[in-house]
């Protein structure tokens, strides 16, 4: 199963809006995401590394400072199970770990092998 390093702390609704905006499997920057979800760019710049630390998104090269992020299988699972986040966080984390194993991200599409 996919290991969640620390107890997830997500800011609702913005973190889920970021994940949803990335759920097409494409790579994007904080500036573009801020525009797409109508949020402050500085805030999005601060949230993306936090989401990456939790394994929900990953920073994409080719350069370290390119600022491109892409959703991970865990991030896709988090969107699918977000209704559980407020209800039962432990159950949410278990559910997304299990679902993430069935998610493949093959640009430009995401496949959930349910």
C-alpha positions as CSV (number, residue, x, y, z in Angstrom):
1,X,0.0,0.0,0.0
2,X,1.1,3.6,-0.6
3,X,2.5,5.0,2.6
4,X,1.3,8.3,4.0
5,X,4.2,9.9,5.8
6,X,2.4,12.2,8.2
7,X,-1.2,12.8,9.2
8,X,-2.6,14.8,6.3
9,X,-3.5,18.4,6.9
10,X,-5.4,19.8,4.0
11,X,-6.9,23.3,3.7
12,X,-10.5,23.1,2.6
13,X,-11.5,23.9,0.0
14,X,-8.4,25.3,-1.6
15,X,-6.2,22.2,-1.5
16,X,-8.9,20.1,-3.1
17,X,-9.4,22.9,-5.7
18,X,-5.7,22.7,-6.5
19,X,-5.9,18.9,-6.8
20,X,-9.0,19.1,-8.9
21,X,-7.4,21.6,-11.3
22,X,-4.5,19.2,-11.7
23,X,-6.8,16.2,-12.1
24,X,-6.5,16.3,-15.8
25,X,-3.0,14.8,-15.4
26,X,-1.3,17.8,-17.0
27,X,1.5,19.7,-15.5
28,X,0.9,23.3,-14.3
29,X,2.4,26.2,-12.5
30,X,1.3,28.1,-9.3
31,X,0.5,31.2,-11.4
32,X,-1.8,29.2,-13.8
33,X,-3.4,27.3,-11.0
34,X,-4.1,30.5,-9.0
35,X,-5.8,32.0,-12.1
36,X,-7.8,28.8,-12.8
37,X,-9.2,28.5,-9.2
38,X,-9.3,32.2,-8.5
39,X,-7.0,32.2,-5.5
40,X,-3.9,34.3,-4.5
41,X,-0.8,33.2,-6.3
42,X,1.4,33.5,-3.2
43,X,-0.9,31.3,-1.3
44,X,-0.8,28.7,-4.1
45,X,3.0,28.9,-4.2
46,X,3.0,28.1,-0.5
47,X,0.5,25.3,-0.7
48,X,2.1,23.3,-3.6
49,X,5.2,22.3,-1.6
50,X,3.0,21.3,1.3
51,X,0.9,19.1,-1.0
52,X,4.1,17.7,-2.5
53,X,5.4,16.8,1.1
54,X,2.2,14.9,1.6
55,X,2.6,13.0,-1.7
56,X,-0.4,14.5,-3.4
57,X,1.5,16.3,-6.1
58,X,5.0,16.2,-7.3
59,X,7.4,18.8,-8.6
60,X,8.3,18.1,-12.3
61,X,11.5,19.1,-14.0
62,X,13.3,19.4,-16.2
63,X,14.7,22.2,-14.0
64,X,14.4,22.4,-10.2
65,X,13.0,25.9,-10.4
66,X,10.6,25.3,-13.3
67,X,7.7,25.5,-11.0
68,X,5.7,22.8,-12.7
69,X,3.6,20.4,-10.6
70,X,1.7,17.3,-11.5
71,X,-0.9,15.4,-9.5
72,X,0.1,11.9,-8.1
73,X,-2.0,8.8,-7.9
74,X,-2.5,9.7,-4.2
75,X,-3.7,13.1,-5.2
76,X,-6.2,11.6,-7.7
77,X,-7.4,9.2,-4.9
78,X,-7.8,12.2,-2.5
79,X,-10.1,13.9,-5.0
80,X,-12.2,10.7,-5.4
81,X,-12.5,10.3,-1.6
82,X,-12.6,13.9,-0.4
83,X,-16.1,13.4,1.1
84,X,-14.4,11.3,3.7
85,X,-11.8,13.9,4.7
86,X,-14.2,15.8,7.1
87,X,-16.0,12.7,8.3
88,X,-13.1,10.4,9.3
89,X,-9.5,11.4,8.6
90,X,-8.1,8.0,9.4
91,X,-10.6,6.3,7.1
92,X,-9.8,8.9,4.4
93,X,-6.1,8.2,4.5
94,X,-6.6,4.4,4.4
95,X,-9.1,4.8,1.5
96,X,-6.8,7.0,-0.6
97,X,-3.8,4.8,0.0
98,X,-5.8,1.8,-1.2
99,X,-7.3,3.6,-4.2
100,X,-4.0,5.2,-5.2
101,X,-2.6,1.7,-6.0
102,X,-5.2,1.4,-8.8
103,X,-4.5,4.8,-10.3
104,X,-2.1,5.2,-13.3
105,X,-1.2,8.6,-14.6
106,X,-0.2,8.4,-18.2
107,X,0.0,11.8,-19.8
108,X,-2.4,13.0,-21.1
109,X,-4.8,10.7,-19.4
110,X,-5.6,9.3,-15.9
111,X,-6.9,5.7,-15.6
112,X,-8.5,4.4,-12.5
113,X,-8.5,0.6,-12.6
114,X,-11.4,0.0,-10.3
